[in-house]
Amino acid sequence: IFKGRKHPPIDSTKIVEADQPAPTTSTTTSEDGATDTSKSSGCPVKAESRASWNILRRGNGGDKTQQQQFDVYSRPLPMDPTNNMPIPNAQTTARNNLPNPDQQDVLTTERVKSTIPKGGTNETWVYPSPQMFYNALARKGKLAMPEDEADSSKDAAVAAAPAGIEEDMESVVAIHNCMNEGTWSRILQWEKVLNPVTSDDNNEEGLMPKLLKFCGRPTDLSPKAYIKHYLLSHPLPFDRHDWTVTRTNPTDGSETEVRYVIDYYHDEVMASEEAGSGLPNMNDGIGEKGRIKSLLVDVRPAADSIGDVWGRMVSMPLARRGCRS
């Protein structure tokens, strides 16, 4: 869907990573909704057709301090200290779903519930609507194309909202949602090995892990990504996330927080051009066995404790070979 536009790859500043805990920022919030997926389009992750908004481009800066979140009018939102997310509020949510002043086409405000349990609640996280996604990107100045950014003679409003970008938002959000669901499925694979009470049998007993908070750190290379790139000539990830997961103790109900480090990669060779590939369903999967084969994710617990290191170096490798540590 991005053919003919020379956008840089999409840059996902949505969730995570450094091997030191980082502040939490995200556009995913917690109100219900559903998205119309009746359109179809080609895959938006080919090199010549990637967009500059939040899914496949490495960041070019980044504030390491806690980032305040804002509504569509750039007014600060009250934050929940337990997860560093905006406190749910019907009025501010409605404002964030208003059209942007420079917007040229109508965007849906409907949202999709994820399958990811939300820490501290009995609900799941809810993904932003295409309108909310567009507003967040506009506020962060991530809608401009490279040629617009380089041409200082262009009107700022034109550079901020090139014609036709709105039509791409539904696809961008669909890929964003699919990428997050694929990440969560890989975290569950780790949890079933490192935390044996995590199983489908215990789902109704409240023992399944939950996602408490997350943050995007696209400009910070994890130690693993650094070594892979500078010593082994592996491509750089386009994004890096931290997801904090809570584990529930079955005996006393206490919770333990575990941080996961996530590196996202894009494999241009695997990008698909087939019809509908740009509008995946949330659970279509990423990587070799998923529908979006060009998106690859490297998930592992952060090396925050000896147990985490043991899990990465011993427990999971043995589990993958059918052994038990």
ABEGO torsion letter per residue (X at the ends): XABGBBBBBBBBBAABEBABBBBBBBABBBBBEBBBAABBBBBAABAAABBABGAABBBAEEBABBBBBBBAAGBBBBBBAAAGBBBBBAAAAAAAABBBAABABBBBABBBBBABBBBGBABBBBBBBAAAAAAAAAAAGAABBAAAAABAABBAAAAABBBGAAAAAAAAAAAAAAAAAAAAAAAAAAAAAABAABBAAAAAAGABBBBABBBBBAABBBAAAAAAAAAAGBBBBABBBBBBBBBBBAAAGBBBBBBBBBBBBBBAAABBABBGAABBBAAAEBEAABABAABBBBBBBBBABAAAAAAAAAAAAAAAAGBBX
